[in-house]
Amino acid sequence: MSWYEPGGAAWTYVSRKLIPARLIVLWICLGLPLIAAVVVGALTTAWVWIAAAVFLVGGAWGSWIVYRQVTAHAWIEREDDLIVKKGRLWRSVTVVPYGRMQYVEVEAGPLSRAFGIAKVQLHTASPGTDASISGVPESEAARLRDRLSSRGEAQLAGL
């Protein structure tokens, strides 16, 4: 057990559907300049092909990063708090006590809705302890919002 892994806890990982959703955004952002570089390279000088290669390598590297980020994103619901972990190289672990939660927000844009996933955003009195979980299946996001809200109200009632 390390500082990053609480003992005896089972992580719930985000949906793998988040990977293609993020890859679509990545390749739209990199694909348009890549296509422009290929067209300009075909019409003019060969030096522009270097730019096309840079965009292609950058897209491949970005795709690998997206996969690694998504597969490291998880959460644990414990009795008194919620733990959210992100990252592999720069690891981040956020512990949000239920009694500190002000509200829980579920949001999903058009691309997220197409993949059936949503983002659960937890808001607390301190911005440093806010946490978000991207790539939660829509049905689980609604249940998670309700569970966290009810646990937060129960913790506040005990104060």
Backbone hydrogen bonds in HBPLUS format (Angstrom, degrees):
<---DONOR---> <-ACCEPTOR-->    atom                        ^
c    i                          cat <-CA-CA->   ^        H-A-AA   ^      H-
h    n   atom  resd res      DA  || num        DHA   H-A  angle D-A-AA Bond
n    s   type  num  typ     dist DA aas  dist angle  dist       angle   num
A0005-GLU N   A0002-SER O   3.13 MM   3  5.29 150.2  2.23 104.7 112.9     1
A0012-THR N   A0075-TRP O   2.84 MM  63  5.32 161.2  1.88 152.2 158.7     2
A0075-TRP N   A0012-THR O   2.96 MM  63  5.32 150.7  2.05 134.6 142.9     3
A0014-VAL N   A0073-HIS O   3.17 MM  59  6.11 162.1  2.20 157.5 154.5     4
A0015-SER N   A0135-GLY O   2.78 MM 120  5.31 159.2  1.82 155.1 154.0     5
A0018-LEU N   A0015-SER O   3.23 MM   3  6.00 170.2  2.24 116.8 119.7     6
A0019-ILE N   A0016-ARG O   3.07 MM   3  5.61 151.6  2.16 111.6 118.5     7
A0021-ALA N   A0017-LYS O   3.43 MM   4  6.57 158.4  2.48 142.0 148.1     8
A0022-ARG N   A0018-LEU O   2.97 MM   4  6.11 158.2  2.02 148.3 153.1     9
A0023-LEU N   A0019-ILE O   2.87 MM   4  6.07 153.4  1.94 153.1 162.0    10
A0024-ILE N   A0020-PRO O   2.95 MM   4  6.03 151.3  2.03 145.8 151.1    11
A0026-LEU N   A0022-ARG O   2.97 MM   4  6.21 163.0  2.00 149.4 154.5    12
A0027-TRP N   A0023-LEU O   2.85 MM   4  5.98 170.7  1.86 154.2 156.2    13
A0028-ILE N   A0024-ILE O   2.96 MM   4  6.07 142.2  2.10 144.5 154.4    14
A0029-CYS N   A0025-VAL O   3.06 MM   4  6.25 163.8  2.09 149.2 153.4    15
A0030-LEU N   A0026-LEU O   2.90 MM   4  6.18 150.6  1.99 147.7 156.9    16
A0031-GLY N   A0027-TRP O   2.58 MM   4  5.03 136.1  1.76 124.3 137.5    17
A0034-LEU N   A0030-LEU O   3.09 MM   4  6.15 148.1  2.20 140.7 150.4    18
A0035-ILE N   A0031-GLY O   2.84 MM   4  6.03 162.0  1.87 154.3 157.7    19
A0036-ALA N   A0032-LEU O   3.01 MM   4  6.23 162.1  2.05 149.1 154.4    20
A0037-ALA N   A0033-PRO O   2.87 MM   4  6.02 155.6  1.93 144.9 151.3    21
A0038-VAL N   A0034-LEU O   2.96 MM   4  6.23 154.0  2.03 148.5 155.6    22
A0039-VAL N   A0035-ILE O   2.93 MM   4  6.17 164.2  1.96 154.6 158.5    23
A0040-VAL N   A0036-ALA O   2.91 MM   4  6.07 170.8  1.92 153.2 156.1    24
A0041-GLY N   A0037-ALA O   2.82 MM   4  5.80 152.3  1.89 139.7 148.6    25
A0042-ALA N   A0038-VAL O   2.86 MM   4  6.03 147.5  1.97 144.4 152.6    26
A0043-LEU N   A0039-VAL O   3.04 MM   4  6.26 143.2  2.18 144.7 154.5    27
A0044-THR N   A0040-VAL O   2.85 MM   4  5.85 143.5  1.99 149.5 158.2    28
A0049-TRP N   A0046-ALA O   3.06 MM   3  5.56 150.9  2.15 110.9 119.2    29
A0050-ILE N   A0047-TRP O   3.18 MM   3  5.75 154.0  2.25 110.7 117.4    30
A0051-ALA N   A0048-VAL O   3.03 MM   3  5.35 124.2  2.35 104.0 116.8    31
A0052-ALA N   A0048-VAL O   3.26 MM   4  6.73 154.4  2.33 145.8 152.8    32
A0053-ALA N   A0049-TRP O   2.91 MM   4  6.18 155.3  1.97 146.4 152.7    33
A0054-VAL N   A0050-ILE O   2.92 MM   4  6.19 151.9  2.00 146.7 154.6    34
A0055-PHE N   A0051-ALA O   2.95 MM   4  6.27 161.2  1.99 153.5 157.5    35
A0056-LEU N   A0052-ALA O   2.97 MM   4  6.19 154.6  2.03 146.3 153.7    36
A0057-VAL N   A0053-ALA O   2.87 MM   4  6.07 165.1  1.90 153.2 156.6    37
A0058-GLY N   A0054-VAL O   2.82 MM   4  5.92 159.4  1.87 148.0 154.8    38
A0059-GLY N   A0055-PHE O   2.89 MM   4  6.02 147.7  2.00 140.6 149.0    39
A0060-ALA N   A0056-LEU O   3.01 MM   4  6.29 155.3  2.07 146.0 152.4    40
A0061-TRP N   A0057-VAL O   2.91 MM   4  6.14 165.1  1.93 154.0 158.0    41
A0062-GLY N   A0058-GLY O   2.83 MM   4  5.92 158.2  1.87 143.3 150.3    42
A0063-SER N   A0059-GLY O   2.86 MM   4  6.00 148.6  1.96 142.2 150.4    43
A0064-TRP N   A0060-ALA O   3.11 MM   4  6.40 154.7  2.18 145.5 151.5    44
A0065-ILE N   A0061-TRP O   2.99 MM   4  6.29 155.1  2.05 148.6 155.8    45
A0066-VAL N   A0062-GLY O   2.91 MM   4  6.14 158.9  1.95 149.1 154.4    46
A0067-TYR N   A0063-SER O   3.10 MM   4  6.35 164.7  2.12 148.5 151.9    47
A0068-ARG N   A0064-TRP O   3.04 MM   4  6.30 162.4  2.08 149.6 154.2    48
A0069-GLN N   A0065-ILE O   2.85 MM   4  6.05 159.2  1.89 155.8 161.6    49
A0070-VAL N   A0066-VAL O   2.97 MM   4  6.12 172.9  1.98 158.7 160.2    50
A0071-THR N   A0067-TYR O   3.11 MM   4  6.20 162.9  2.14 149.2 154.0    51
A0072-ALA N   A0069-GLN O   3.15 MM   3  5.34 153.7  2.22 103.8 111.8    52
A0073-HIS N   A0070-VAL O   3.28 MM   3  5.38 165.3  2.31 108.0 112.4    53
A0074-ALA N   A0085-LYS O   3.11 MM  11  5.48 157.9  2.16 144.2 149.9    54
A0085-LYS N   A0074-ALA O   2.93 MM  11  5.48 167.0  1.94 150.3 154.4    55
A0076-ILE N   A0083-ILE O   2.83 MM   7  5.14 147.3  1.93 145.4 154.0    56
A0083-ILE N   A0076-ILE O   2.93 MM   7  5.14 163.7  1.96 149.7 155.1    57
A0078-ARG N   A0081-ASP O   2.85 MM   3  5.31 159.2  1.89 169.3 176.4    58
A0098-TYR N   A0080-ASP O   3.08 MM  18  6.02 166.8  2.10 138.6 142.5    59
A0082-LEU N   A0096-VAL O   2.92 MM  14  5.16 156.5  1.97 134.5 141.2    60
A0096-VAL N   A0082-LEU O   2.76 MM  14  5.16 170.6  1.77 158.9 162.0    61
A0084-VAL N   A0094-THR O   2.84 MM  10  5.17 159.4  1.88 149.0 156.1    62
A0094-THR N   A0084-VAL O   2.80 MM  10  5.17 164.5  1.83 153.6 158.7    63
A0086-LYS N   A0092-SER O   2.87 MM   6  5.19 149.2  1.97 149.6 157.1    64
A0092-SER N   A0086-LYS O   2.88 MM   6  5.19 154.0  1.95 156.7 155.2    65
A0100-ARG N   A0097-PRO O   2.99 MM   3  5.46 155.5  2.05 114.0 121.7    66
A0101-MET N   A0098-TYR O   3.20 MM   3  5.45 158.2  2.25 107.9 114.4    67
A0102-GLN N   A0123-HIS O   2.71 MM  21  5.64 169.7  1.72 151.1 154.6    68
A0103-TYR N   A0123-HIS O   3.41 MM  20  5.47 157.1  2.46 132.2 137.8    69
A0123-HIS N   A0103-TYR O   2.98 MM  20  5.47 164.1  2.00 175.5 177.4    70
A0105-GLU N   A0121-GLN O   2.79 MM  16  4.99 172.0  1.79 154.9 157.7    71
A0121-GLN N   A0105-GLU O   2.69 MM  16  4.99 170.1  1.70 157.5 160.8    72
A0107-GLU N   A0119-LYS O   2.90 MM  12  5.28 161.3  1.94 151.0 157.1    73
A0119-LYS N   A0107-GLU O   2.79 MM  12  5.28 165.7  1.81 159.5 164.6    74
A0113-ARG N   A0109-GLY O   2.90 MM   4  6.09 161.6  1.93 156.5 161.9    75
A0114-ALA N   A0110-PRO O   3.00 MM   4  6.18 148.1  2.10 140.7 149.3    76
A0115-PHE N   A0111-LEU O   3.20 MM   4  6.52 140.3  2.37 141.4 151.1    77
A0115-PHE N   A0112-SER O   3.11 MM   3  5.19 127.8  2.40  96.7 110.0    78
A0116-GLY N   A0112-SER O   2.89 MM   4  6.06 108.9  2.41 136.3 155.2    79
A0117-ILE N   A0112-SER O   2.95 MM   5  5.16 171.0  1.96 143.9 143.6    80
A0116-GLY N   A0113-ARG O   3.10 MM   3  4.79 149.2  2.20  93.6 103.1    81
A0138-GLU N   A0116-GLY O   3.02 MM  22  5.64 159.1  2.06 135.5 134.5    82
A0118-ALA N   A0136-VAL O   2.76 MM  18  5.28 142.3  1.90 142.1 154.4    83
A0136-VAL N   A0118-ALA O   2.98 MM  18  5.28 153.3  2.05 163.9 156.6    84
A0120-VAL N   A0133-ILE O   2.90 MM  13  5.13 163.3  1.93 144.8 145.7    85
A0133-ILE N   A0120-VAL O   2.80 MM  13  5.13 152.9  1.87 145.7 155.1    86
A0122-LEU N   A0131-ALA O   2.73 MM   9  5.23 177.1  1.73 171.0 171.4    87
A0131-ALA N   A0122-LEU O   3.29 MM   9  5.23 151.7  2.38 130.0 138.2    88
A0129-THR N   A0126-SER O   3.07 MM   3  5.73 159.9  2.11 119.8 125.2    89
A0130-ASP N   A0127-PRO O   3.34 MM   3  5.28 165.9  2.37 101.6 105.6    90
A0140-GLU N   A0137-PRO O   3.00 MM   3  5.27 113.9  2.45 106.5 122.7    91
A0141-ALA N   A0137-PRO O   2.78 MM   4  5.98 149.0  1.87 157.5 167.9    92
A0142-ALA N   A0138-GLU O   3.14 MM   4  6.44 155.9  2.20 150.3 154.5    93
A0143-ARG N   A0139-SER O   3.18 MM   4  6.44 162.3  2.21 144.3 149.1    94
A0144-LEU N   A0140-GLU O   2.73 MM   4  5.84 158.4  1.77 149.6 156.4    95
A0145-ARG N   A0141-ALA O   2.89 MM   4  6.03 160.0  1.93 146.0 151.3    96
A0146-ASP N   A0142-ALA O   3.07 MM   4  6.30 162.9  2.10 147.5 151.7    97
A0147-ARG N   A0143-ARG O   2.85 MM   4  6.07 163.5  1.87 153.4 158.3    98
A0148-LEU N   A0144-LEU O   2.86 MM   4  5.93 171.0  1.86 155.1 158.1    99
A0149-SER N   A0145-ARG O   2.95 MM   4  6.00 157.5  2.00 145.4 152.2   100
A0150-SER N   A0146-ASP O   2.96 MM   4  6.10 163.3  1.99 147.7 152.3   101
A0151-ARG N   A0147-ARG O   2.89 MM   4  6.07 159.8  1.93 151.5 157.6   102
A0152-GLY N   A0148-LEU O   2.86 MM   4  5.94 153.0  1.94 143.7 151.6   103
A0153-GLU N   A0149-SER O   2.94 MM   4  6.18 156.0  1.99 148.3 154.4   104
A0154-ALA N   A0150-SER O   2.96 MM   4  6.13 156.4  2.01 144.3 151.0   105
A0155-GLN N   A0151-ARG O   2.92 MM   4  6.13 156.8  1.97 147.3 153.2   106
A0156-LEU N   A0152-GLY O   2.97 MM   4  6.17 155.7  2.03 145.3 152.1   107
A0157-ALA N   A0153-GLU O   2.90 MM   4  6.07 149.0  2.00 145.5 154.0   108
A0158-GLY N   A0154-ALA O   3.27 MM   4  6.51 134.4  2.49 136.9 147.3   109
A0158-GLY N   A0155-GLN O   3.24 MM   3  5.29 134.0  2.46  94.4 106.3   110
A0159-LEU N   A0156-LEU O   3.11 MM   3  5.37 158.6  2.16 106.9 113.6   111
